[in-house]
Amino acid sequence: MDKNQSMQDASFSACSLQADFQYGFFTVTYSLVFILGLPGNICALYFLSRRKQRSRSSNVYFVNLSSVDFVFICLLPFRIYYHNTGNNWVLGDIACRIMGTLFYANIYLSIGFFTCICLDRYLAVVHPLIYLRLKSSFFPLLLTIIIWVVCSAIVLPLILGGPLDNVSENSTRTSCFENFSPTLWQHRLVTYNVCALIFGFLLPFTVIGVVFPVMARKVCRIKSSIHRKVAMRIIVFVFVISLFCFLPYHITHLLHFLMRMNIIRTCAASQSIYKLRRITLALVSLNSCLNPILYLIPYLSRGVYLPTLPFARKEYVINDVPVKQNTPSVVTSTTCLPNHKQSSSIILDAKVEWSVL
């Protein structure tokens, strides 16, 4: 057993895994994410914490997603310094454990809340009756707690399991949360990587991949409903971010894991996988500065806000029969202006589902 282990260690040490471009690439990418993402997520948290927004069922997912992004962005200056100094960690083991764990926790928490948002929109459009029952219960909060518990169960053993910084044999630099020995990869890190790939990649992407075509087909059948189009835009945004940021990272992460487990043995393939993983590891952070767009989609899709006129009155109509304003099954809201022609009246869609977008 020891002989086989030493042979594996020798095979890895013989193949040098280098990517000199990574230092500048990480620094520029993380700096861009920090500059754009910090004000964006501060504004998003302020917007989502307003009283009107707190009443929306999907707001719990938006608030958690924005909070995770905000914490991640606040930690980026440390990673910028780390990569700008040639991947040399100088803040000690405890800081390395916390920094590395929070970095990867952001990836899987973001994917988890993206999945919840997709399910939320899917139920609101395809199964509205089920959705109305669930949104009035503690189901969104329960789902949020489950995501946090699963993520904590995956990453906490990394913090408690021992040091995560190491010094390479051929270098004086201290690496943080990378360049582990083959022994560590094949023992301590196996459980983490398998759970991360299953719960952070396979299950969420399966759900998103199933929800997206069903939603697209449903929306295409009902072209006149604005709230369904908004739900579709939300899911398209989630799908694009997942496809651009998360999917490439997880594909290269899987290949990198197979390489570290000595399943992929060729040196040329190992070098290519290492370089691709450095690129996708930087690109996965872009979701933190793009996510604030997600929170504005329902409001940007409604069009221009119209001021409330002092002489205007609202009249809710169902099949041309006036009903009381507090009727729950609202279909159309017409703002009537006195002494004006009907052509100057402003017709607004007042679907009840707007309250959940």
C-alpha positions in Angstrom: 0.0 0.0 0.0 2.8 2.4 0.9 4.7 1.5 -2.2 1.7 2.2 -4.4 1.1 5.5 -2.7 4.7 6.6 -3.2 4.5 5.7 -6.9 1.4 7.9 -7.2 3.1 10.7 -5.4 6.1 10.4 -7.7 3.9 10.4 -10.8 2.2 13.7 -9.8 5.5 15.3 -8.8 7.0 14.4 -12.2 4.3 16.3 -14.0 4.6 20.0 -13.3 1.2 21.8 -13.2 1.8 25.4 -14.0 -0.4 28.3 -15.2 1.6 31.6 -15.1 -1.3 33.6 -16.6 -3.5 32.9 -13.6 -2.0 35.6 -11.3 -3.0 38.5 -13.5 -6.2 36.8 -14.6 -7.5 36.2 -11.1 -6.4 39.7 -10.0 -8.3 41.5 -12.9 -11.4 39.3 -12.7 -11.8 39.5 -8.9 -11.1 43.3 -9.0 -13.9 43.7 -11.6 -16.3 41.6 -9.6 -15.5 43.6 -6.5 -15.9 47.0 -8.1 -19.2 46.1 -9.8 -20.6 43.6 -7.3 -20.2 45.6 -4.0 -22.5 48.5 -4.9 -24.8 46.3 -6.8 -25.4 43.9 -3.9 -25.6 46.8 -1.3 -28.4 48.3 -3.4 -30.0 44.9 -3.9 -30.1 44.3 -0.1 -31.5 47.7 0.5 -34.2 47.2 -2.2 -35.1 43.7 -1.0 -35.3 44.7 2.7 -38.1 47.3 1.9 -41.5 46.5 3.4 -43.2 45.9 0.1 -40.6 43.4 -1.0 -40.6 41.4 2.3 -44.1 40.3 1.6 -43.2 38.5 -1.6 -42.8 34.7 -1.2 -39.6 34.5 -3.4 -38.0 37.4 -1.5 -36.5 34.9 1.0 -34.4 33.3 -1.8 -33.4 36.7 -3.2 -32.3 38.0 0.2 -30.2 34.9 1.0 -28.6 34.9 -2.4 -27.7 38.6 -2.2 -26.4 38.2 1.3 -24.2 35.3 0.2 -22.9 37.3 -2.7 -22.2 40.3 -0.4 -20.1 38.2 2.0 -18.2 36.6 -0.9 -17.4 40.0 -2.4 -16.2 41.4 0.9 -13.7 38.6 1.0 -12.4 39.2 -2.5 -9.6 41.7 -1.5 -7.9 38.9 0.4 -8.0 36.6 -2.6 -6.8 39.5 -4.9 -3.8 40.0 -2.7 -3.1 36.2 -2.6 -3.1 35.8 -6.3 -1.3 39.1 -7.0 1.6 37.9 -4.8 1.9 34.7 -6.8 -0.5 32.5 -4.8 1.3 33.1 -1.5 -0.9 33.0 1.6 0.5 35.0 4.5 -2.5 35.2 6.9 -2.2 31.8 8.6 -4.1 28.5 8.6 -7.3 29.6 10.4 -7.8 32.5 8.0 -7.1 30.1 5.1 -9.7 27.7 6.3 -12.4 30.4 6.7 -11.6 32.1 3.4 -11.4 28.9 1.3 -14.6 27.4 2.8 -16.6 30.6 2.4 -15.4 30.9 -1.2 -16.6 27.4 -2.2 -19.7 27.7 0.0 -20.8 30.7 -2.1 -20.7 28.6 -5.2 -23.0 25.9 -3.9 -25.3 28.2 -1.9 -25.8 30.3 -5.1 -26.7 27.2 -7.1 -29.0 26.1 -4.4 -31.0 29.4 -4.3 -31.0 29.5 -8.1 -32.7 26.1 -8.0 -35.3 27.4 -5.4 -36.0 30.4 -7.6 -36.6 28.2 -10.6 -38.9 25.9 -8.6 -40.8 28.9 -7.2 -41.4 30.4 -10.7 -42.3 27.0 -12.1 -44.9 26.3 -9.5 -46.3 29.9 -9.8 -46.9 29.5 -13.6 -47.5 25.8 -14.2 -49.2 24.8 -10.9 -50.6 28.1 -9.5 -53.0 26.4 -7.0 -50.3 24.4 -5.4 -48.1 27.5 -5.4 -50.7 29.5 -3.6 -50.9 26.9 -0.8 -47.2 26.6 -0.5 -46.4 30.3 -0.5 -48.7 31.0 2.4 -46.9 28.4 4.5 -43.3 28.1 5.9 -42.2 26.2 2.8 -39.8 28.8 1.4 -38.2 29.3 4.8 -37.9 25.5 5.3 -36.3 25.1 1.9 -33.9 27.8 2.7 -32.9 26.2 6.0 -32.4 22.9 4.2 -30.0 24.5 1.7 -27.9 26.1 4.5 -27.8 22.8 6.5 -26.7 20.7 3.5 -24.0 23.3 2.5 -22.8 23.5 6.1 -22.6 19.7 6.3 -20.4 19.6 3.2 -18.0 22.4 4.1 -17.7 22.4 7.9 -15.6 19.1 7.9 -13.1 21.0 5.8 -12.7 23.7 8.5 -12.6 21.2 11.4 -10.5 18.5 9.7 -7.1 20.2 9.9 -4.8 22.6 8.1 -5.7 23.7 4.5 -2.6 25.7 3.8 0.6 23.9 2.6 4.1 24.7 1.2 5.1 22.9 -2.0 8.3 21.0 -2.1 9.8 23.0 -4.9 8.6 26.4 -3.7 8.7 28.7 -0.6 5.2 29.9 -1.3 2.3 28.9 1.0 -0.7 27.8 -1.0 -4.2 28.1 0.5 -6.9 25.6 -0.3 -5.1 24.2 -3.3 -2.0 22.1 -4.4 -2.9 19.4 -1.8 -0.9 16.2 -1.7 -2.2 13.1 -3.4 -2.7 11.5 0.0 -4.9 14.3 1.1 -6.9 14.2 -2.1 -7.6 10.5 -1.9 -8.7 10.5 1.8 -9.9 13.7 3.4 -11.1 15.5 0.2 -12.9 12.6 -1.4 -16.1 13.0 0.6 -16.2 16.8 0.1 -15.8 16.5 -3.7 -18.3 13.7 -4.2 -21.0 15.5 -2.1 -20.2 18.8 -3.8 -20.6 17.2 -7.3 -23.8 15.5 -6.3 -25.6 18.1 -4.3 -24.0 21.2 -5.8 -24.0 20.1 -9.5 -25.9 17.0 -10.5 -29.2 17.6 -8.6 -29.5 21.4 -9.1 -28.7 21.2 -12.8 -31.1 18.4 -13.3 -33.9 20.5 -11.7 -33.0 23.5 -13.8 -32.7 21.5 -16.9 -36.2 20.0 -16.4 -37.9 23.2 -15.3 -36.6 25.4 -18.2 -38.2 23.5 -21.2 -41.5 23.0 -19.3 -41.6 26.7 -18.5 -40.7 27.7 -22.0 -43.5 25.5 -23.5 -46.0 26.9 -21.0 -45.1 30.5 -21.7 -45.2 30.0 -25.5 -48.8 28.8 -25.3 -49.9 31.9 -23.3 -48.3 34.9 -25.1 -50.6 37.6 -23.7 -49.8 37.1 -20.0 -47.0 39.4 -18.8 -46.5 37.8 -15.5 -45.7 34.5 -17.2 -43.2 36.2 -19.4 -41.5 37.8 -16.4 -41.2 34.3 -14.8 -39.7 33.0 -18.0 -37.2 35.9 -18.0 -36.1 35.0 -14.5 -35.6 31.4 -15.4 -33.7 32.3 -18.6 -31.4 34.5 -16.5 -30.8 31.7 -14.0 -30.2 29.2 -16.9 -27.7 31.5 -18.7 -25.7 32.2 -15.5 -25.7 28.5 -14.7 -24.6 27.7 -18.2 -21.9 30.4 -18.3 -20.5 30.5 -14.8 -21.3 27.2 -13.0 -21.4 24.5 -15.7 -17.8 25.1 -17.0 -16.5 25.2 -13.5 -18.1 21.9 -12.4 -17.0 20.1 -15.6 -13.4 21.1 -15.0 -13.8 20.4 -11.3 -14.9 16.8 -12.1 -12.0 16.3 -14.5 -9.6 17.8 -11.9 -10.9 15.5 -9.3 -10.4 12.5 -11.6 -6.9 13.7 -12.3 -6.1 14.0 -8.6 -7.5 10.5 -8.0 -5.0 9.3 -10.6 -7.7 8.2 -13.0 -6.6 10.6 -15.6 -2.8 9.8 -15.8 -1.4 11.6 -18.9 0.7 14.6 -18.1 -0.6 16.6 -21.1 -4.2 16.1 -20.1 -3.4 17.0 -16.5 -1.8 20.3 -17.5 -4.7 21.3 -19.8 -7.2 20.4 -17.0 -5.3 22.5 -14.5 -5.2 25.5 -16.7 -8.9 25.2 -17.6 -9.8 24.9 -14.0 -8.0 28.1 -13.1 -10.0 30.0 -15.8 -13.4 28.6 -14.7 -12.6 29.2 -11.1 -12.2 32.9 -11.8 -15.3 33.0 -14.1 -17.6 31.4 -11.5 -17.2 34.5 -9.4 -18.9 36.7 -12.1 -22.3 35.5 -10.9 -21.9 37.6 -7.7 -21.9 40.9 -9.7 -24.5 39.8 -12.2 -27.1 38.5 -9.7 -28.5 42.0 -8.8 -30.0 42.1 -12.3 -32.1 39.1 -11.3 -33.9 41.1 -8.5 -34.9 43.9 -10.9 -36.3 41.7 -13.7 -39.9 41.8 -12.5 -39.9 45.5 -12.2 -38.1 46.3 -15.4 -40.5 44.1 -17.2 -43.5 46.0 -16.1 -42.5 49.0 -18.1 -42.5 52.7 -17.1 -43.9 53.6 -13.7 -46.9 55.9 -14.0 -47.4 58.6 -11.4 -50.6 58.4 -9.3 -52.8 61.3 -10.4 -54.9 63.0 -7.7 -58.0 62.9 -9.9 -57.6 59.4 -11.1 -59.7 56.5 -9.9 -59.2 52.7 -10.3 -61.9 50.5 -11.6 -61.4 46.7 -11.6 -63.3 44.8 -14.2 -63.9 41.1 -14.8 -65.8 40.4 -18.1 -66.9 44.0 -18.2 -68.6 43.8 -14.8 -67.3 46.2 -12.2 -66.3 44.6 -8.9 -64.9 45.8 -5.6 -61.3 46.8 -5.5 -60.4 44.2 -2.9 -61.6 41.3 -5.0 -58.8 38.7 -5.0 -59.4 37.4 -8.6 -58.4 40.6 -10.3 -57.9 40.6 -14.1 -57.8 44.1 -15.4 -57.2 47.5 -13.8 -58.3 50.5 -15.7 -57.2 54.0 -14.6 -60.1 56.3 -15.6 -59.4 60.0 -16.0 -62.5 62.3 -15.9 -63.3 64.4 -18.9 -61.0 62.4 -21.1 -61.7 60.1 -24.0 -61.5 56.4 -23.6 -58.4 56.4 -25.8 -56.5 58.3 -23.2 -57.3 55.7 -20.5 -54.3 53.6 -19.4 -54.9 49.9 -19.2 -52.7 48.1 -16.7 -52.5 44.3 -16.3 -53.2 43.6 -12.6 -52.8 39.8 -12.4 -52.8 38.6 -8.9 -49.5 36.8 -9.6 -47.7 40.1 -9.7 -47.8 39.9 -5.9 -45.4 37.0 -6.0 -42.9 38.1 -8.7 
